[in-house]
Amino acid sequence: LEELAASDPRNRDLQFFLGETYVAQSKFDEAEKLYRKSLEDRTSSEAYLGLASIYRKQNKAKELIENLGRALDRVSDPEGASQLFEAELKAIGEDKKLFEATVEALREMTKGGARKEHFAGAFLLAGVAAEHEKIDVAVELYDLALKANPAKAEQILLGKADAQLEAKRFADAAATYLQALN
């Protein structure tokens, strides 16, 4: 596989497959070099998602959330992106320590105020929190996503309201729906 990838360095699918193979074999340095090299030619959600996978396995919370955010920022169809991110988000949600470290890293990153580059990470983590019934954390992160990118208010508030409904916080959900209408 390495020989094939070396003979065809412009074949992005082959390069990403080799990167995934390296990650599966815990050859993180090799995988990171490959993903970073692909970013020199053209940024892509796949390369950032590959880096996120490496950082998740290395428990590097800050780098994980940064690269997940960069990956989502580069997806052409954010609504259809859930399949692309599903494995990473599921793994984060199932690892309690990593999830908590990632939320804490995001809190640290936004201490001086949420900026647009924080939106994607906050939005993705809010969904993970909601799915794992950590509703207070989900609400906090949806609010952070809203501060980071008010232009995405409809998407953010609907996610927040859905999480509140699932948690049977009907009054909160109603207030969030009203906020979305305004």
N, C-alpha and C positions, 0 to 999 in steps of 0.2 A: 504494500500500500504506500509506503514511504517513497519507493522508487517511482511509482506511478504518479504520485503527487509532485515529486521533484521534476518529473518530465513534463508535467502539465500544470505549471503554477498559476495559470489564469483560470483554471477550472475551479470556481468557487465552491461548488457542491462537493467536489473531491477534497478540497482543502478543509471544509467544515467537517466532513466525515472523518478525516484524519484527526482533526482537533477533538472531535467527540471520542474517538478511539483512544487518544492520549489521555483524556479526562477519565475514561472508564478504567484505564490502566494506572491511574494516579500519576501520570507523567505531566504534572501541572505546568512545569516550566516550559516544556516543549509545546504544550497546547496554548499557553499564553502567548508565546512568541508567534505561533501560527495565526492566532486571532488578531494580534496586534499588527502583524504584517498585512493581513487582509484589510485592516482599517486604514492603512497607508494608501491603498488604491482607491477604496470607496467605503464609506461608512455603511453599515448594514445592521439591521436588528439581530441577525443571526450571529454576527461576530460579538456584539455586546452581550447577547444571551449566552454565548459560549464562555465569555469572561465571567459572567454572573455565576455560571455553573461551577467554574473553578473556585471562585471566591466563596461560594456556598460550602463547597467541600472543605475549604481551608478555614471556615468559620471567620471570614473577614467581612463583617457586617456592613461597614461603611462602603467598601468597594462593591459588595453585592448589591446594595440598594442603588448606588450610583449607576451601575451598569444595567440593572433592570430598568431604571428610568430612561437611560439612553436608548435601550432597545425599544421601549414602548414609544419613545419620541420619534423613532424612525419607521414605525409600522404605518403602512399606507392606509390600512383599514383597522383602526383601534377597536371597533366593535367585534371584528372577527379575530382579534389577536389572542383571545382566550386560549385557543388550542396551542398556539406557539408558546405561551407562558405557563400552561397548565402544570407541567411536570415540576418546573422550578418553584412555582407558588405552592404547590402541594407539599413539596419537600420542606419548604420554609415553615409552613403551617404545622407540619408534623414534628418538627424539631423545636420544642418549647424554648430551649436556651437560645437557639439561633434566632427564632422569631423575636424574642424579647431583646436580644442584642441588636437586631436590625431596627426595631422600633426605637430603641434608645439612640442608635446612630443617627436616625432621621431626626429625632428631637435635637440632638447636638448640632446637626447640620443646619437646623432652622432656628437656632437660638437668636440669631440676629434678625430674624424675620424670614418668612417663606418667600422664595423667589420662584420664578417660572420653572427653573430646572428641577425644583423639588416636587412639582405636581405629579409626575408619573410615578415616582417612588411612593409618595404618600397615597395616591389613588390605588395602586396595586396592593400595598400593605393593608389598606383599609378593607379591601375585599377579602384578603386572607383572614384578617381579624374577624370580620363578620361571619365568614364561613366557619370559623372555629369558635363561634359564640362568645367572642371577646368584644361585646357590643360597645362598652365604654371606650375601648381603644379604637374601635372602628369609627365611632363618632368623632373622636379627637382627630384621627387621621383624615377623615372626610373633610372636617373643618380646616385642617391644614392644607389639604389639596385645594380647597376653595380659596383660601388666602393666596396660595401660590399661583392660581390661574382662574380668576373670576370669570373668564370667558367660557369656561367649561362648567358653569354653574348648574345647568340642567342635568348633565350627566352625573355630576358629583352629588347633587341633592337627591336625585332619584336613587342612586346607590345607597345613600345614607338613609332615606326613608324606607327602602326595601329592607335594610338591616334592622331598622327599628320595628318594622312590622313583624319580621321573623322572630324578634325578641318579645313580641307582644307589648311593645311600648307604643300603644296606639295614639296617645295624646302627643307624644314626641313626633311620631310619624306624620300625624295630621299637621302639626306645626311646620315640619320640614316640607311637606307638600305645599302648604300655603306660601312658604318662603320661595319655593320653586316657581310658583305662579306669579309672584311679584318680581 
